Each structure stands twice: as structure tokens, then as C-alpha cells.
């Protein structure tokens, strides 16, 4: 595979406070150099015999490939982030930023703070959309290899010194201010519109229990914190309790194979939450049986280990 040069997006002569000379040098030497490295690394990898090449050689080339590819992608996004009036944020973009940061001004201050923190060093400041959470987040990458897995950057500020030393020397503050004045928000919004179309990771689908009400461990924790009356039943089979000798604080263990012996101890006026080891099977079956008996029952997704992964309080199993 051969990677191809992306044309320069911004018009250098229109930028406010940034000279064409800086953009030209940045595009030609730094972006162009990264693209040249990427193609050389790719060619080297394609020429290797994976069966005979030492693994450390392959690993080194793959690390270099990742850094060079990220470098080219981020440079392309950087140039595509420039060329507009950074003071004017379109309504859709302003609404999204306000939703996730509180206000455009608060977002701007955090973004600039991250940039100032990288002054004199190396890295990037990115505004990234995370499909899993359906939200925007500011992030910084201290080198070309860092990123949020699954995140989609829509705005990039290059904080390597090569991005500003031609015009600003070692003084990064006016460079950051100039970048903020020149953000092309219409292009950023276009990338945001594309990013929100990306579906989040597919959730666990319990086809066998698709119609059965469930609660996440976070929802159960919130119920307990709020003092909501709830009956929590630990339905792990007995042999699993010996492998993990603790139990969720506030839960009562009941043998899932002897439900007819303890069902009469439950109140029908308070909701019931059942859980098993991982939240796949036994807790679901118990919730079904309780609902068939007239109880307001749900199962807790994630089960016992989901609760522990959330760092929910536990006690010794007695």
C-alpha cells in the first residue's frame, strides 16, 4: 500500500497572525517528511517474510508505522482545522460543546490550558468525539502515538515546536492564540456531523432474555446510595461462592436451585434485583421466575464481578 499526499486545506495567505512561510515549512518538511517515512516503513513491512524475520524487527517497524501514520493523519487534521474565524462557532457545534463542557468559553479555556501545558514540549491537543459515550472530550497526546481508542478527532492543534518556531520562536502563547483565532469551525462541524453517525460499540445482547428488565451496576449503586428500598438477591450457584468468598454489601445469597423454599420471604411491595456471577444466565432465570410469581424483578448486568469492577462495597460471604 502507498499513502498519498493530502492537498493543503487552508489558504496560508488568509490566516490571521500566522505567516505563509510557517505553513509552507510545516506542510513541506514536517507533514511531507512524515508521509515519506510512512511509505518507507510500509514498503519495508511488505517486503518482510513474517515467518523468518525476528519478531523484534517486526514490532519496531509496526511501532514506527503507527507513529508515522498518526503523524500524517493529525497533520492533515491540523491543516484542515485552520482558515476560518475562530470566534464564530456555528449553532450545532456550539450546542454540542455546551452540552459536553458547560459552555464554549469553558471548552476554550480547557483547550488552551492543555496547549500551554505542552508548550516547549511535544504533542497535540485534540477535540475528539467518542462514539461509545456520544460526547466530545479534549485530549492531549504527548507524542504521535497516543490516542483515545475508538475516538474520532475533529480538531487538532500541533504543539511540536516545528509548528510555531518559524514565526514565534519559543513563545508558544501567541501561537496558541493565533490558532484559536483561525479555527475553521464550519469544517469542524462537518467532521462532527460525520462522527456522530458512527455507531457506538454494540452492547451485549441477551437474546434469550431480551424482554427481561435489567439494571446496570451503576443504576443499582445509585438506588442504594439514594436509599431506595430494594431487595438484592445473590443467585450465584453454591460452587461459585467458594471461588469468590465475598458478596455484595446489602445482598442476600439465595440458592437458585431452591427458589421455592425462599420466595415466600420476599416482599412484593419492593423491587427485587437478582444477579449471578457475570450477569448472563442464572440471575436472569431467577428474575424470570420471580416475575412469573408477581414480583417486580430485574437482573443486574455484569453480575458479581461487574459490581466488584465498579469497586462496589462487598463483605465476606457467610
N, C-alpha and C positions, 0 to 999 in steps of 0.2 A: 504494500500500500504506500502511496505517496500523498503527503499532505500538501495542500495548495495555499498559496498566499491569499489572504483576505484583503481586498482593497481598503484603503484608509477611509473610515466612515466620516470623521469630522472634517470640516474645512478649516485648515490651520490659520488662515489669514483672518478669520472671523472671530477667533477666540479672544476673550477679554482678559488681558494680563498675562497671557501665555504666547510666546513668540512662535512663528512657524519653524524657526530653527530648532527649537526644543522638540517639537512634534516630529519634525523630519528626522532628527537624530534618533529619537526614541523608536520610531517606526522602522527605520532602516537598520539600525545597529542592534537594538535590543529585541524587538519583535522578529525582525528578519533573521537575526542570529539564532534565536530560539527555534524558529521554524527549520533552519538549516540543520541544527543539532538533532531535532526530532526526526527528520528524514534520514539522517546518517544512522541514528540509533535503530530506526525501523529497518533499514536495509541490513544492518548488522544482525539483527534478530532473525530476519527472514533467511539469512544465509547460514544460520547455525543448524547443526544436527542436534536436536534436543536429547537424543539418545546417547551421544558421546561427549557433548560439551559439559564441562564441570558446572555443577549447579550454582556455584558462587558467581560464575561469569554470567549465567542467565539472570540470576537475581539482581546483579549490579546493573545490567542493561535494562531490566524491567523497571528498576527504581529510577534510572535516568530517563527512561521513556515517560514514566508518569510525571516527573518534574517538568520535562520539556513540553509535554502535551498540555499540562496545566498552564504553563507559562504562555504558550501560544493562545490558548482559549481565553485566559484572563486578559492578555494584551488586546485581543480583538474586542472583548467586552469593554475594556478601558477606553479605547478609541471611540467605540460606539456609545459611550456614556457622555461624550463631550459634544458641544456645538449648539447648545441652547441657552435659554435664560434660566439659570438655576433658581431664580427667585419665584418663578411661576410654576406651581405644581398642579397638574390637571386634577379635576374633581375626583375621578375614580382613584387615582394614585394617592391623593391627599386623604381620601376616606379610608383607604387600606392602611396607610401609615398611621393615621389617627387611631384606627381600631387596634393596632398591634403595639403602638408606642405611646399612646395617650394624646399626642399632638405631633404635627410636623416639626414644630420647634424642638420638642423633646427628642425626636428622632435625630434631627440635625445636630444637636449638641452631643448626643452619644456617638454619632458617626465621626464627628470632628475630634472628639476625645480619643477615640480609638486611633485615628490617624496621627494625632500628636504623640500618642504613646509609641508609635512606630518610627517617629522622626529620628533620623540618624542611624536607623537600623535597616532591616529588610522586611518586605512583606506587602500584604494587600489588606485593604478594608473593603468589605463586600456587604451589599444589601442582598439578602438571599431569601427566596421563598421556599418553605419546607412543606411539600405536599402532604406528608403524614399528619402534620398539625394544622395545615391550612392557614399558615401565618408567615409573616415576614420576620426576619431576625437580622440584626447587624452581627457580623463576624469579622474577626481578623485572622489572617493567615501569616504566620511568621516566616514562611518560605513558600515556594511554588507548589509544594506537595500537599499542603493541608486543605481540607475542605469538609463540609458537613455532608455526610453520606446521604444521598437522596435529595440534597438541597439543590436549588436552581438559582445561581447568582443572576441578578438583573441589573446591578450597578457595581462598578469596580473602580477603586482608587488605588493606583500604583504608588506604594510608598518606598520603593527602592530609590536610592539617590539618583540613579540614572534618569528617573522620571522628572527631576526638577533641578539638578545641579547646573545645567547649562544656563538657565535663567536666574535661579535663586541661590546658587551656591549651596551652602549647608543649612540655609534658613528655610525650613520646611513650612513654617506657619503661613507665609504669604502664598506659597504654592497651594496649600490646602484650601485657603480662602478663594484662590482663583479657580480651583477645580469646582468648588461649590457654586461659584457664580456662573459656571459654564455647563452645568449638567443639562443634558438634553432629556427633559422629563417626558416628552411625548414618546421618545424611543424606549425609555424605561417603562412607561405604562404599557407600551406594546408588548414588551417582554413579560411584564406581569400578567397581561391578559392571556398570553400563551402558557405561562407557568401554571396558572390556576386551572387550566384544562387537564393538567396531568393528574391522574387519579392517585389517591394515596395507596399505600400498600394494602393488599387485600386482607381483610380481617379473617380470623378463624371462623370458619363456617361449620356450625354444628348441624349437619343435615338431619341427623336422627332426632335432634331436639330443637329444630328450627323455630317452632312456635312456643317454646318454653321460655317464660320470662327469666332474665338473668340480670345480675348486678356485677359491676366490676369491683375489684378490691378497693379502689378509691371511693366508690359510692358507698360501700359497706363501712369503710373507715369514717366517711363523712356522717353517716347515720349514727354511728357510735359516738362520734365527737359532739354531735348535736343532742345527744340524749334520747334519740328516737327509740321507742320501745320496739325491740326486735328479738326474735328467738333464733339463735345461731346454732346450727347443728353440724358438728364434725362427723361426716359419714365415711371416713376412711376405713377400709377393711382392717380388721384387727392386726393382720400381719404387717400392714404398712405403718401402724403406730409404733411398732417395735423398732422400725428402721429410722424413724424420726420422733424421738421421745419428747416432743413438745406439742403444744396445742395453742390455738389462737386464744388470746385472753378474751373472756366473755363467752366462749363457745362451750358447748356440752357435747361430749362424744356419745354417739348412739350407734349401735351395731346395725349396719344397713340390711343385714340378713334377718333381723328380728324386729322389724318396724312395727309389727302388730302388737308387740309387747310394750312399746313405749309411746306409741302415737297418742294414747289417751292422756299422757302427761302434758301435751301441748295445748296452748290456748288458741282458740280460733279468732280471737279479737286482735291479736298482734301478728304482724307478718313473720314468716319463717324464712330464713336463709340457710340453705344447705351447701356443703362443699365437701369435696373429696381430696385426693392427692394433688391432681393437676387441674381439675375442673372439666374433665372430659366426659365422665361416664357415671360413676356411682352416685355422685351428688345430684346429677341430672335425674337419674332414675328415682331417687328418693323424693325429689321435688315433684316429679310426675305423680307418684303415689300419694303424696300429701295433697296435691291439688285435686286429685280424684276424690279424696276424702273430704274436700270442702275447705282446705286451708289456703291462705294467701301465701303461696310458697314460690320462691325463686332459688336459682342456684348461683353461686359465686364463681365467676370465671377466674381461671388461674389457680383456684383451689388453695390448698395449704401452702404450697411453695410460692404461689403468687402473693399471698399475704406476707410471707417471710421476705420475699424480694422487695416488697414495699416497705420493709422494716416495721411492719405492724407488730404490736406487743404480743408476746407469747408467754406461756408458762409451762412448767413441767407437766407432762401427761401423767395423770394418776390412775 
